Amino acid sequence: MQTPRRMSRLEGKVLVAQGGGPTAVINQSIVGVTLEARKFTQVKAVYGAVHGVRGILNEDFLDLTRETTHNLERVADTPSSALLSTRDKPDEEYCARMFKVMRRHDIRYFFYVGGNDSADTVRIINEQAESTGYEFRAIHIPKTVDNDLAVNDHCPGYGSAARFVAQAFMGLNLDNRALPGVLVGVVMGRHAGFLTAAAALGRKYVEEGPHLIYLPERVFSKERFLADVDRVYRACGRCVVAVSEGVQDETHTPLLVSLRDHKEHDAHGNVQLSGTGMLGDLLADLVRDNLKIKRVRADTFGYLQRSFMGVVSDRDAHEARELGELAVQSAMWDNVDGSMVIRRPVLNYSVTYGLVPLSEVAGKTRTMPAEFINEEGNGVTDAFSHYCRPLMGSGFPESHRLRAPHVPKIEET
């Protein structure tokens, strides 16, 4: 935790916003900020920016001071971004315009729930406030289904998305067992494979899928992929594959680009990977054409995994709420800026929260530790399972099989 500043109590308004991709528990954080901030007498009002940083530029604010506690709690339990979101990535000039709007509205506390780009936005605005002598507290609250923020043991949003992925592959495996073949499931993850790796948590029996898991942290070889699928299919009569959308070849080129000249880019200039079923179809064609297996199918989860109703991890929701509350307490009681982080100090499961300098999180990407990936690069280790399972919360389902004996055949006489 950063050292508190010693100065008089800062009075003014609170502004909270959400940025980047929605999650199943991001609303827990904004509700935590809102309800906690309303307890402090120095807070004149709590505003919510609609569509994140773009809403700040447009002065599109909701007065959350006048929202009922009852409705806020209902919103907290609802997935996706209640304040709506944006993919805008502000530069210095953009942030300067935002800061002017904040000054006009007497915003003294700014809480931004988002990923590493959001942390960078908070850093820039905070530096601008300091350079002008404007008393201002800015805190970044982590969220991302990719689980790729530096310093954090894990990120709010990941546990619920991981639960969805594990349960989805549990269902895909059951389907594939009934009608055998090769099934490829494509999961979000540009640089970090945490979410795809969660597919392994749906396995109960030894021979269940996903039999193969491919992550961005390891080079993807088409030849090795085909050999892996062929080996599993010959042994099991079927094969379920989980693959990250961001898997790359030996030149660090996304497989989607190397298999086909794919030129579509997102708002940040990255090759568009989500929202298309192209990678799954290309991998299915690769298997069908080279291994001559007739039944080959592909499913792309796309945006389903981010805000799916009914699979929210209770642990994920509780931690997202606490981060929002503690962010306010850090700003109000300790008078500091920074990025909230989650740490796991014990082997089993327990978390502590802290506040680190924004520069430690802003613009940085965390990837899967080597000990979480098997030596062959086509699966995960028990260490990952021990890491991930607690994050998916209580009441995780499991599949069951018929145990009745086969009736002996009666031969013709």
C-alpha positions as CSV (number, residue, x, y, z in Angstrom):
1,M,0.0,0.0,0.0
2,Q,1.3,3.5,-0.8
3,T,2.2,5.9,1.9
4,P,-0.7,8.2,2.7
5,R,-0.4,11.9,2.0
6,R,-0.7,14.3,4.9
7,M,-3.0,17.1,3.9
8,S,-6.5,18.5,4.6
9,R,-9.6,16.6,3.6
10,L,-10.3,16.9,-0.1
11,E,-13.9,17.9,-0.9
12,G,-15.6,17.6,-4.3
13,K,-17.4,15.1,-6.6
14,V,-16.6,11.5,-7.4
15,L,-16.6,10.3,-11.0
16,V,-16.6,6.6,-11.9
17,A,-16.3,5.0,-15.3
18,Q,-15.9,1.7,-17.1
19,G,-13.6,1.0,-20.0
20,G,-12.8,-1.9,-22.4
21,G,-14.6,-5.2,-22.7
22,P,-17.5,-5.9,-20.3
23,T,-17.3,-8.7,-17.7
24,A,-19.8,-10.5,-15.6
25,V,-18.8,-8.6,-12.4
26,I,-17.6,-5.2,-13.5
27,N,-20.8,-3.7,-12.2
28,Q,-19.9,-4.9,-8.7
29,S,-17.0,-2.6,-8.7
30,I,-18.9,0.6,-9.8
31,V,-21.6,-0.2,-7.2
32,G,-18.9,-0.7,-4.6
33,V,-17.5,2.7,-5.5
34,T,-20.9,4.4,-5.5
35,L,-22.2,3.0,-2.2
36,E,-18.9,3.5,-0.4
37,A,-18.4,7.0,-1.7
38,R,-21.9,8.1,-0.6
39,K,-20.8,7.4,3.0
40,F,-18.2,10.2,3.0
41,T,-19.4,13.7,3.9
42,Q,-16.7,15.4,1.8
43,V,-18.3,13.9,-1.3
44,K,-20.8,16.3,-2.9
45,A,-22.0,13.9,-5.5
46,V,-21.2,10.6,-7.3
47,Y,-21.3,10.7,-11.1
48,G,-21.1,7.9,-13.6
49,A,-19.6,8.5,-17.0
50,V,-21.7,6.9,-19.8
51,H,-19.4,5.2,-22.4
52,G,-16.3,5.7,-20.3
53,V,-13.7,8.3,-21.3
54,R,-15.8,9.3,-24.3
55,G,-18.7,10.1,-22.0
56,I,-16.4,12.3,-20.0
57,L,-15.5,14.3,-23.1
58,N,-19.2,14.6,-23.9
59,E,-20.1,15.5,-20.3
60,D,-22.5,12.5,-20.4
61,F,-22.9,11.8,-16.7
62,L,-25.5,10.0,-14.5
63,D,-26.0,11.3,-11.0
64,L,-25.5,8.1,-9.1
65,T,-26.1,10.0,-5.8
66,R,-29.8,9.9,-6.7
67,E,-29.9,6.2,-7.6
68,T,-31.6,3.9,-5.0
69,T,-29.5,1.4,-3.1
70,H,-31.9,-1.3,-4.0
71,N,-31.5,-0.8,-7.7
72,L,-27.8,-0.4,-7.4
73,E,-27.6,-3.9,-5.8
74,R,-29.7,-5.3,-8.6
75,V,-27.4,-3.7,-11.2
76,A,-24.4,-5.2,-9.3
77,D,-25.7,-8.7,-9.9
78,T,-26.2,-8.0,-13.6
79,P,-23.3,-8.8,-16.1
80,S,-21.9,-6.3,-18.6
81,S,-21.1,-2.6,-18.2
82,A,-24.1,-0.7,-16.7
83,L,-22.4,2.6,-17.5
84,L,-21.6,1.3,-21.0
85,S,-18.1,1.3,-22.3
86,T,-15.6,2.4,-24.9
87,R,-12.6,1.2,-26.9
88,D,-11.1,4.7,-27.1
89,K,-7.4,4.7,-26.1
90,P,-6.7,8.3,-24.9
91,D,-3.5,10.1,-25.6
92,E,-2.1,13.1,-23.8
93,E,-4.3,15.6,-25.8
94,Y,-7.4,13.4,-25.2
95,C,-6.7,13.2,-21.5
96,A,-6.1,17.0,-21.3
97,R,-9.6,17.6,-22.7
98,M,-11.1,15.1,-20.2
99,F,-9.3,16.8,-17.3
100,K,-10.8,20.2,-18.3
101,V,-14.2,18.7,-18.1
102,M,-13.5,17.2,-14.7
103,R,-12.3,20.5,-13.4
104,R,-15.4,22.3,-14.6
105,H,-17.5,19.7,-12.7
106,D,-15.3,19.9,-9.6
107,I,-14.4,16.2,-9.9
108,R,-11.8,15.5,-7.2
109,Y,-11.9,11.7,-7.2
110,F,-11.8,9.6,-10.3
111,F,-12.2,5.8,-10.3
112,Y,-11.8,4.0,-13.6
113,V,-12.6,0.3,-13.9
114,G,-10.7,-1.4,-16.7
115,G,-7.6,-3.1,-18.0
116,N,-4.0,-2.0,-18.6
117,D,-5.0,0.7,-21.2
118,S,-7.4,2.1,-18.6
119,A,-4.7,2.2,-16.0
120,D,-2.6,4.2,-18.5
121,T,-5.4,6.7,-18.9
122,V,-5.6,7.1,-15.2
123,R,-1.8,7.6,-15.0
124,I,-1.9,10.4,-17.7
125,I,-4.8,12.3,-16.1
126,N,-3.2,12.0,-12.7
127,E,0.1,13.4,-13.9
128,Q,-1.8,16.3,-15.6
129,A,-3.6,17.1,-12.4
130,E,-0.3,17.1,-10.5
131,S,1.4,19.3,-13.0
132,T,-1.3,22.0,-12.6
133,G,-1.5,21.8,-8.8
134,Y,-5.1,20.6,-8.9
135,E,-5.9,18.5,-5.9
136,F,-7.1,15.2,-7.3
137,R,-7.1,11.5,-6.5
138,A,-7.2,8.9,-9.3
139,I,-7.5,5.2,-8.8
140,H,-7.6,2.4,-11.3
141,I,-9.7,-0.7,-10.5
142,P,-8.7,-3.8,-12.3
143,K,-11.0,-5.9,-14.5
144,T,-10.4,-8.2,-17.5
145,V,-11.5,-11.7,-18.6
146,D,-8.0,-12.1,-20.1
147,N,-6.5,-12.1,-16.6
148,D,-3.4,-10.3,-18.0
149,L,-2.8,-7.4,-15.7
150,A,0.6,-7.1,-14.2
151,V,1.2,-7.4,-10.4
152,N,-2.3,-9.0,-9.8
153,D,-2.6,-12.7,-8.9
154,H,-5.9,-12.6,-10.9
155,C,-8.3,-10.1,-12.2
156,P,-12.1,-9.5,-11.5
157,G,-14.0,-10.9,-14.5
158,Y,-11.7,-13.8,-15.1
159,G,-13.2,-16.2,-12.6
160,S,-16.7,-15.9,-14.1
161,A,-15.4,-16.1,-17.7
162,A,-13.2,-19.1,-16.7
163,R,-16.3,-20.8,-15.2
164,F,-18.2,-20.3,-18.5
165,V,-15.3,-21.7,-20.6
166,A,-14.9,-24.7,-18.3
167,Q,-18.7,-25.5,-18.4
168,A,-18.9,-24.9,-22.1
169,F,-16.2,-27.4,-22.8
170,M,-17.8,-29.8,-20.4
171,G,-20.9,-29.6,-22.7
172,L,-18.9,-29.8,-25.9
173,N,-17.1,-32.9,-24.6
174,L,-20.4,-34.6,-23.7
175,D,-21.7,-33.8,-27.2
176,N,-18.5,-35.0,-28.8
177,R,-18.7,-38.3,-26.8
178,A,-22.2,-38.9,-28.1
179,L,-21.3,-38.2,-31.7
180,P,-17.5,-38.7,-32.0
181,G,-15.3,-36.6,-34.3
182,V,-12.9,-33.7,-34.0
183,L,-14.2,-30.5,-32.3
184,V,-12.2,-27.3,-32.1
185,G,-13.3,-24.6,-29.7
186,V,-11.8,-21.1,-30.0
187,V,-11.5,-19.0,-26.9
188,M,-10.6,-15.3,-26.3
189,G,-7.0,-14.5,-25.5
190,R,-4.7,-12.4,-27.7
191,H,-1.4,-12.6,-25.7
192,A,-2.4,-14.6,-22.5
193,G,-3.9,-18.0,-22.5
194,F,-5.5,-18.0,-19.0
195,L,-9.0,-18.1,-20.3
196,T,-8.4,-20.9,-22.8
197,A,-6.5,-22.9,-20.2
198,A,-9.7,-22.9,-18.0
199,A,-11.2,-25.4,-20.5
200,A,-9.2,-28.0,-18.6
201,L,-11.2,-27.5,-15.4
202,G,-14.3,-29.1,-17.0
203,R,-12.7,-32.5,-17.3
204,K,-13.8,-35.2,-14.8
205,Y,-12.8,-38.5,-16.4
206,V,-9.3,-39.3,-17.7
207,E,-10.2,-39.6,-21.3
208,E,-12.5,-36.5,-21.4
209,G,-11.7,-33.4,-23.5
210,P,-10.4,-31.0,-24.2
211,H,-7.6,-33.4,-25.1
212,L,-5.5,-30.7,-26.5
213,I,-5.0,-27.0,-25.4
214,Y,-3.1,-24.4,-27.4
215,L,-2.1,-21.1,-25.9
216,P,-0.5,-17.9,-27.2
217,E,2.5,-18.4,-24.9
218,R,3.8,-21.3,-27.0
219,V,4.6,-21.3,-30.8
220,F,1.8,-23.0,-32.7
221,S,3.0,-25.4,-35.4
222,K,0.5,-26.7,-37.9
223,E,2.5,-29.9,-38.3
224,R,2.6,-30.6,-34.6
225,F,-1.1,-29.7,-34.3
226,L,-2.0,-32.3,-36.9
227,A,0.2,-34.9,-35.3
228,D,-1.4,-34.3,-31.9
229,V,-4.9,-34.5,-33.3
230,D,-4.1,-37.7,-35.2
231,R,-2.5,-39.3,-32.1
232,V,-5.5,-38.5,-29.9
233,Y,-8.1,-39.5,-32.5
234,R,-6.4,-42.8,-33.1
235,A,-6.3,-43.5,-29.4
236,C,-9.8,-42.2,-28.4
237,G,-11.8,-42.2,-31.6
238,R,-12.5,-38.5,-31.1
239,C,-10.6,-35.3,-30.1
240,V,-11.7,-32.0,-28.5
241,V,-9.4,-29.1,-28.9
242,A,-9.3,-25.7,-27.0
243,V,-7.3,-23.0,-28.8
244,S,-6.7,-19.3,-28.0
245,E,-7.6,-16.9,-30.7
246,G,-4.2,-15.3,-30.4
247,V,-2.0,-18.4,-31.0
248,Q,1.1,-17.5,-33.1
249,D,3.5,-19.2,-35.4
250,E,7.3,-19.1,-35.1
251,T,7.5,-15.6,-36.6
252,H,5.0,-14.3,-33.9
253,T,2.4,-13.8,-36.5
254,P,-1.2,-14.6,-35.4
255,L,-2.2,-17.9,-36.9
256,L,-5.3,-16.3,-38.3
257,V,-3.1,-14.1,-40.5
258,S,-0.6,-16.9,-41.4
259,L,-3.4,-19.2,-42.5
260,R,-5.2,-16.5,-44.5
261,D,-4.5,-12.9,-45.4
262,H,-6.7,-11.4,-42.7
263,K,-6.4,-7.6,-42.6
264,E,-9.3,-6.5,-40.3
265,H,-8.1,-4.4,-37.3
266,D,-9.7,-3.3,-34.1
267,A,-9.8,0.2,-32.6
268,H,-6.3,-0.1,-31.2
269,G,-4.7,-1.2,-34.5
270,N,-4.5,-4.9,-33.5
271,V,-5.5,-7.6,-36.0
272,Q,-9.2,-8.3,-35.2
273,L,-9.3,-11.8,-33.6
274,S,-12.6,-11.8,-31.7
275,G,-16.1,-11.8,-33.2
276,T,-15.1,-14.0,-36.2
277,G,-15.3,-17.8,-36.6
278,M,-12.6,-17.8,-39.2
279,L,-9.8,-19.4,-37.1
280,G,-12.0,-22.3,-36.0
281,D,-13.1,-22.9,-39.6
282,L,-9.5,-22.8,-40.9
283,L,-8.3,-25.3,-38.3
284,A,-11.2,-27.6,-39.0
285,D,-10.4,-27.4,-42.7
286,L,-6.7,-28.2,-41.9
287,V,-7.7,-31.3,-40.0
288,R,-10.3,-32.4,-42.6
289,D,-8.0,-31.9,-45.5
290,N,-4.9,-33.5,-44.0
291,L,-6.2,-36.3,-41.8
292,K,-9.2,-37.2,-43.9
293,I,-11.5,-37.3,-40.8
294,K,-15.1,-36.8,-41.9
295,R,-16.7,-35.4,-38.8
296,V,-14.8,-32.2,-37.9
297,R,-16.6,-29.2,-36.3
298,A,-15.5,-25.8,-34.9
299,D,-17.2,-23.5,-32.4
300,T,-16.0,-19.9,-31.6
301,F,-17.1,-18.6,-28.2
302,G,-16.7,-15.0,-29.3
303,Y,-18.3,-12.6,-26.9
304,L,-20.4,-15.2,-25.1
305,Q,-17.8,-15.8,-22.4
306,R,-17.7,-12.1,-21.2
307,S,-21.1,-11.4,-19.8
308,F,-23.0,-14.7,-19.8
309,M,-25.9,-14.8,-17.3
310,G,-26.1,-17.7,-14.9
311,V,-22.5,-18.7,-14.5
312,V,-21.1,-15.8,-12.4
313,S,-18.6,-16.9,-9.8
314,D,-19.6,-15.8,-6.4
315,R,-16.0,-15.3,-5.4
316,D,-15.4,-13.2,-8.5
317,A,-18.4,-11.0,-7.6
318,H,-17.3,-10.5,-4.0
319,E,-13.8,-9.5,-4.9
320,A,-14.9,-7.1,-7.6
321,R,-17.2,-5.4,-5.0
322,E,-14.5,-5.2,-2.4
323,L,-12.0,-3.7,-4.8
324,G,-14.5,-0.9,-5.6
325,E,-15.0,-0.2,-1.9
326,L,-11.4,-0.3,-1.0
327,A,-10.5,2.0,-3.9
328,V,-12.7,4.6,-2.3
329,Q,-11.3,4.1,1.1
330,S,-7.7,4.5,-0.2
331,A,-8.6,7.7,-1.9
332,M,-10.7,9.1,1.0
333,W,-8.9,7.9,4.1
334,D,-5.3,7.6,2.8
335,N,-5.4,10.4,0.2
336,V,-3.5,8.4,-2.4
337,D,-3.6,7.5,-6.1
338,G,-2.7,4.2,-7.7
339,S,-4.0,0.9,-9.1
340,M,-5.8,-1.6,-6.9
341,V,-4.3,-5.1,-7.0
342,I,-5.3,-8.6,-5.8
343,R,-2.6,-10.8,-4.2
344,R,-2.9,-14.5,-3.0
345,P,-0.5,-15.0,-0.1
346,V,-1.4,-18.6,0.8
347,L,-1.2,-21.9,-1.1
348,N,-4.9,-22.8,-0.6
349,Y,-7.0,-19.7,-1.1
350,S,-7.1,-16.3,0.5
351,V,-6.6,-12.8,-1.0
352,T,-5.2,-9.5,0.2
353,Y,-5.7,-6.2,-1.6
354,G,-3.2,-3.5,-2.2
355,L,-2.5,-0.3,-4.1
356,V,0.5,0.0,-6.3
357,P,1.8,2.9,-8.5
358,L,-0.1,3.2,-11.7
359,S,3.1,2.8,-13.7
360,E,3.4,-0.8,-12.5
361,V,0.2,-1.8,-14.2
362,A,-0.4,0.7,-17.0
363,G,0.3,-0.6,-20.5
364,K,1.8,-3.9,-19.2
365,T,0.7,-7.4,-20.1
366,R,1.0,-10.5,-17.9
367,T,1.1,-14.0,-19.6
368,M,0.8,-17.5,-18.3
369,P,3.7,-18.6,-16.1
370,A,5.8,-21.4,-17.6
371,E,4.8,-23.8,-14.8
372,F,1.2,-23.6,-15.9
373,I,1.9,-25.1,-19.4
374,N,2.9,-28.7,-20.1
375,E,6.2,-29.4,-21.7
376,E,4.6,-30.4,-25.0
377,G,2.8,-27.0,-25.3
378,N,-0.5,-28.7,-25.9
379,G,-2.0,-28.7,-22.4
380,V,-1.9,-27.3,-18.9
381,T,-0.4,-28.6,-15.6
382,D,-1.9,-29.4,-12.2
383,A,-0.4,-26.2,-11.0
384,F,-2.7,-24.2,-13.2
385,S,-5.7,-26.2,-12.1
386,H,-4.9,-25.5,-8.4
387,Y,-4.5,-21.8,-9.3
388,C,-7.7,-21.5,-11.4
389,R,-10.3,-23.7,-9.6
390,P,-10.9,-21.5,-6.5
391,L,-11.6,-18.5,-8.8
392,M,-14.6,-20.1,-10.4
393,G,-16.5,-20.0,-7.1
394,S,-18.8,-22.5,-5.4
395,G,-21.3,-24.9,-6.8
396,F,-19.3,-25.9,-9.9
397,P,-21.2,-28.6,-11.7
398,E,-19.9,-32.0,-12.8
399,S,-21.1,-34.5,-15.3
400,H,-22.1,-38.1,-14.6
401,R,-22.2,-41.3,-16.7
402,L,-24.4,-44.3,-16.7
403,R,-22.9,-47.2,-14.7
404,A,-25.3,-49.9,-15.6
405,P,-23.7,-53.1,-17.0
406,H,-24.0,-54.1,-20.6
407,V,-26.5,-56.9,-21.4
408,P,-24.7,-59.9,-22.8
409,K,-25.2,-60.6,-26.4
410,I,-27.2,-63.7,-27.4
411,E,-25.6,-65.5,-30.3
412,E,-27.8,-67.1,-32.9
413,T,-28.0,-70.9,-32.7
